């Protein structure tokens, strides 16, 4: 009985050591791959004219949603841009201007 107990303890110790080593290597590998820099830059200054103010934004499914308001006419839009190439995909009018001059 003593022989089997000694074998079981040594076997479990080796098993724990191997599993702990695999866990540490996996964590190190995960964080090494996560350090990549995003190299693509989209310049919003060129996409949004000066008369617009960005109220909020959201990024979802490789798309940028901008909630913008025109300073002069107080109309609000949601503009949708593709994050891969910066091209405007769509525009949604939320509120029209209040002055109809």
C-alpha positions in Angstrom: 0.0 0.0 0.0 2.8 2.4 0.8 4.3 1.8 -2.6 1.1 2.7 -4.4 0.6 5.8 -2.3 4.1 7.0 -3.0 3.6 6.4 -6.8 0.3 8.2 -6.7 1.7 11.3 -5.0 4.7 11.5 -7.3 2.5 11.0 -10.4 0.0 13.7 -9.3 2.9 16.1 -8.5 4.3 15.6 -12.0 0.9 16.1 -13.5 0.3 19.3 -11.6 3.7 20.6 -12.6 3.1 19.8 -16.3 -0.4 21.4 -16.3 0.9 24.5 -14.5 3.7 24.9 -17.1 1.2 24.6 -19.9 -1.0 27.3 -18.3 1.9 29.7 -17.9 3.2 29.2 -21.4 -0.4 29.7 -22.8 -0.8 33.0 -20.8 2.6 34.3 -22.0 1.8 33.4 -25.6 -1.6 35.2 -25.4 -0.1 38.4 -24.1 2.7 38.4 -26.6 0.2 38.2 -29.5 -2.0 40.9 -28.0 0.8 43.6 -28.1 0.4 44.3 -31.9 -0.1 47.9 -32.7 -3.0 49.1 -34.9 -1.4 50.7 -37.9 -4.4 51.9 -39.7 -5.5 55.5 -39.0 -8.7 57.1 -40.3 -8.6 60.9 -40.3 -12.1 62.2 -39.2 -11.1 65.8 -39.8 -11.3 65.3 -43.5 -14.6 63.3 -43.3 -16.5 65.7 -41.0 -16.9 69.4 -42.1 -16.3 72.2 -39.6 -20.0 73.0 -39.2 -20.6 69.6 -37.6 -20.1 68.6 -33.9 -19.6 65.0 -32.9 -22.0 64.3 -30.1 -21.2 60.6 -29.6 -19.8 57.6 -31.4 -19.9 53.8 -31.3 -17.8 51.1 -32.9 -19.5 47.8 -33.8 -18.8 45.1 -36.5 -16.0 47.0 -38.1 -18.2 50.1 -38.5 -18.0 53.5 -36.9 -21.3 55.2 -36.0 -21.1 59.0 -35.5 -23.9 61.0 -34.0 -23.3 64.5 -35.3 -25.1 67.8 -35.2 -24.9 70.7 -37.6 -24.1 73.9 -35.6 -25.9 76.2 -37.9 -29.2 74.4 -38.7 -29.3 72.2 -35.5 -30.1 69.1 -37.6 -28.7 65.7 -36.4 -27.4 62.8 -38.4 -25.9 59.4 -37.8 -23.1 58.8 -40.2 -21.7 55.2 -40.7 -18.1 54.6 -41.8 -16.3 51.4 -42.7 -13.3 51.1 -40.4 -11.3 49.1 -42.9 -11.1 51.8 -45.6 -12.8 54.9 -44.0 -15.5 55.2 -46.6 -18.9 56.5 -45.6 -21.4 53.6 -45.8 -24.6 55.5 -44.9 -26.2 58.5 -43.3 -29.4 58.7 -41.2 -31.2 61.9 -40.6 -32.5 62.0 -37.0 -33.8 65.6 -36.8 -34.3 68.2 -39.5 -33.4 71.8 -39.1 -36.1 73.9 -37.3 -35.8 76.9 -39.6 -37.0 76.4 -43.1 -35.5 79.5 -44.7 
